[in-house]
Amino acid sequence: MVSIGPYHEKTNFKFMFDMTDLRGPNNKKKYINNINCNINSNFSNFSNFSNFSITFILNNNPNFSIFNYILNLSQLSGIYDNIQANFTLFVPENIFLNKVSNGVFTNLDISSAHAIIKASTLKQNITSSILKDSPASYYTTEHSPTRLLITNINNTTLINNYTKILYQIEASNGIIHVIDSLLWPQI
């Protein structure tokens, strides 16, 4: 007997739930194919990191060293290394942070670093295809007063009509969207 119940169609509603994916960790090759990152070490040496977690990717990619500094200063790196985490993180590359004075980052306190990280985080896995699905949509970040307006204009995805999303990296515990400027928290 064939069932035509609610589970007969393949759909991806993973972004709507805070559930652990029981299918197992992502394949290591998926990470290597998604980013041009030069890690010249044996991956077995990284036993203190979950397989290709958000923290692992930020620690091992020199293009994210400034944002990684902010993450470590905020003392949230353990949360973003957790295999059961389910985050979307918007991370600027270092070349786009050259517009910001170095004094801003060296004089950052823990509270400000925490607010920047939380303002760059969504609690669900939101892929670029989901972001591109609607012409305009709001997403609430982990920093409660901060909302992100995602718009799609001429095949370009923008955050708050200013910051451009360049590409995404799939981690074992979430997704990193690489952007061209830092998302500052709203007060």
N, C-alpha and C positions, 0 to 999 in steps of 0.2 A: 504494500500500500504506500502511495506517495503522499507526503504531507505538503501542503501549500501554506504552511504556517508563517508566522512573521519572520522566520529566520531563513527563508529560502533565497533571498537576494543578497549578493555580496555588497556590503557597504562598509565604509570606514567612519564610525562614529567615535573613534578613540579620543578625539579632542574634547568630547563632552563629558568624559568620566575621569575620575581620579582613581583608576584601577591599575594594578600591576599587570604588565603584559606577561602572561605565563608561557608564551611560546619560546622563551629563552632570550639570551643576549643577542644584540645585533652582530652581524658578521664583521670581523676586523677589516675585511677587504672593502666593505661599504664606506668606512671612514677614509681609507686611503684613496679611494676613487673620488670622494666628494671634496677633498681639499688637497692642495699642493703644499703639504707640510713636510718639512725635512726632519724626520726623527731618525737619527743614525744610531739607534740603540736596539738592543734585543728587548722585545716587549715583556719578556718574563722578568726583567729587572724592575718593573713597575708594579710590584706586588701590593703596595699600599694604596693603589688606586683601583677603582672598579674598572672593568673593561671599557675603555674609551668613554668615560664619563665626561661631563661638561668640564669638571675641574682638570681632568687629565688632558683634554684638548687645549684648554687655556694655558696650562703649565708647559706644554710641549710645543707650542706654536709661538715663535718669536714675534709674529705680527700682532699678537694679543697681549704683549707683556705689560702694557700700561693698564689695561682693563684687569688683567690678572693681579696686578699690584693692588688695585682697588678692591677686588674680591678678597684677597688675603688680608688686607687692612680691615675689611668689614667683619672678619672672622666668620664668614658664611661658606668658606670653601668646603667644609665637611658636609654641609647640606647638599651642595651641588655635586658632590662625589658619591652620594648615596645612590645605590643601584635602584631603589624604589622611588626615587624622585621622578617627577613628571613635569618638567619645566620647559618653557620656551624662553630663551635669553637673547636679547638684542645686544650685540657686541660690536663696537667700532674697531677697525684696525688702527695700528699706531700712526700710520701716515695721515689719517684723518684727524687725529688728536693733536697734530702739530700746531693747529690754530689756537689751541688752549695753552696758556702760559704754564710752564713746568711748575711754577710756584703754587698753582692751584692744586696739583696732585701731591706735591711734597708737604703742603700745609694742611692736607685733608685730615680730619679727625675720624674716629671710628663711626660716629653717628652719621656724618655726611656720607661716608663710604657705604654704610649700610643702606641709606636712603637711595643712593645712586644705583646700587645693585638691585634693590627691590623695585625701583622705578623702571628697570630694564627687564623685569621678569614677569612672565605670565604663568599661571599655575597649571595650564594644560599644554599638551603638545599641539602646537598650531603650525602646520606645514605651510610652505609658500603657496601651495595650490589652494589651501583654505583661505589664506590672506588675499589671493587674487580672485577668489570666487565672487566677491561682492564689490560694487563700485566704491562703496564707503561703509565702514563699520567701526564701532567703538569696542575696545578691549580694556578691561580694568586690570591694572597691574597689581603686584603684591604691595606696592606702596599706595595705600588706600585713596589719597586724593588724586593720584595720577591716573589719567585715562589716556589711551592712545587712539587717535583717529587714524585708521588705515584707509588710504584712498588709492585707487588704481586709475591712472591717467596715462593713456597712450602706451600701454604695456610696461609702465613703470609703477612700482609700488612705493608709496610714500607714507611716512609716519608723521602725523601732525603737519601735513602739507610741506614738509621741509626735508626730513631725513629720508634718504633713499635706501631701500633694502637691496643689497648687491647679490648675495647668494646665501644658501643655507648649508649647515653641516649637521648631519644626524649623529647624535651621541647615543650611548646605550641607555641614558636616562633622560633624554630630552632632545631639544633641537636648538641650535645656535643659528640665529639670523645675523649675518654680517652686514653692518650698516655704515654709513659714511659720516656720522657724528654721534656724540655722546647724548644719551637721553637724560636730561636733568629732571630731578623730581620737582613736582609742583608743591607749593607750600599752602 
